[in-house]
């Protein structure tokens, strides 16, 4: 190597070894590819032979053949002449077997199948045909196995050669580079421990010699500057500790915000940690419903009792006590918003005499970004679940319309035709036809109500937005403002229950619009001891006698909706005039369902 005119450095030596290994691999793969191409099409040929076997048995079951079934004979004969089958047979020198098979088909089997009066007359010929097919498949399979064995032997040969070259390469590299490399490692470890006295004796001009000389120079320079670095290290240690605390907070914040705990627990846990590393205190967060600052959920970490909507008995994030500051203070707030909407507000207090540093402000901005991203993901997840529910309900509505609705319409037409065709029916028959028609009309009307229910959509924002849209719609119809009192926490009602509430509200408002002659209507949603109550009241004429009759579809639908909520439904006259609809239920988490699954 020393006599070589080209600089044969360590890199060149390693490249040469890699090229040799790569060349062996390329040769092995090329030979394997060439042999693999030789068996290409064998699987198709075997599959085509299996298809011929199946077709022959199928034709046997059709004996005696008619003009329509004889087209299967042409299909079988066409499959015998498959280009891929002929190509494979010719390549593997099995043309004689395929030719014999075709001759047997043309000369014996096909004429026998065409004139056989029963399957038993052609069974022996079909069995002989299938036997010849099996021999052809066996021959192709044998050729394939031989090719695979040759590929395996070739692979073993090249693996042995590759391992031999690798062993030679490992031996050469160990003997050529191990001793100087160990010396360099020993010197590097000594420098790492503060010992700058060792030196590397560079006897060659390759990379090892250059690295040794450079390491000697570096050791001299480090020896001179080491003493001055100690002071600077101490100065940076305190700064790094603060940075580490900030990074640790951001890391734990990211983990905490992406757990499966309730949203309020995650947010308060993060705010509590943030309060411990900044001069801020009494941190609170206000979450908006549907980007509306008038409807929000206030979350504080200094609650005296557990919030009414909370069902996590093991969570105490909102009931953690923090020390109060009694001096002069300033209230601060930061918005949680992005281009998609505004999600809430962070509220905090700080002493007048303590200002936020740039690091605190930067940390606060990063926290706001993380909280905003988390709230965005929460809203998107809620919207995806809601979209799945709406798609599922639309699919059910389409199925009902395309099946049951069409059948009921057909039955109505048939009953009407029966009544029209029988000019002088018997009294009992006419009565039964009338009852059938009335019952079909009732069922059809109920089905139309169900279709309307299933096609009802929730807007993207959720229950509040749907109620606001419903209130606006009926305010225009009634020519006065319908009052909405919404006092529920964020996402308290799941989408699969919210759709029932919207339907009940729409049905009640529709009854008020048609029958009540009211001048004031109020919709109230509140929570009492874990249950949600919706009251819809008006000052109209009230309910007439017999309002609970069985064929009042509006009341039936509202009762069914309340039953689907596992809740209670009541409708009654108010003492001061008008009527009131009362629905009370317990919110239940929605199960994860795929579109098209059966829903109530």
SULLIN-V426048 format. One line per field, one symbol per residue. phi: phi as a letter, one per 30 degrees, with the letter a starting at -180 (. if undefined). Layout:
phi = ???
//
This chain:
phi = .dddddecddddddddddddddddddddddddddddddcdjddddddddddddddddddddddddcddddddddddddddceeddddddddchcdddddddddddddbddedddcddaeddcddddddddddddddddddddddddddddddddddddddddddddddddddddddbdddddddddddddddcjcccdbcddcbcdddddddddddddddddddcddddedddddddddddddddddddddddddddcccdeddddddddddddddcbddbhdbbccdchhcddbacccbcbddbdedddccddcbddcddbdcccddbbcbbbdcabddlcclbccabbdddbcdddddddddddddddddddddddddddddddddddddddddddddddcddddddddddddddddddcdbddddddddddddddddddddddddddddddddccdddkdeddddddddddddddiadddcccbcddhdcdddcdddddddddddddddddbdhdcbbbcbbbbbhiccbccbbbcddidddidcddcddddddddddddddhbcbbbaddddjibbcbbbacdbddddbdejddbd
//
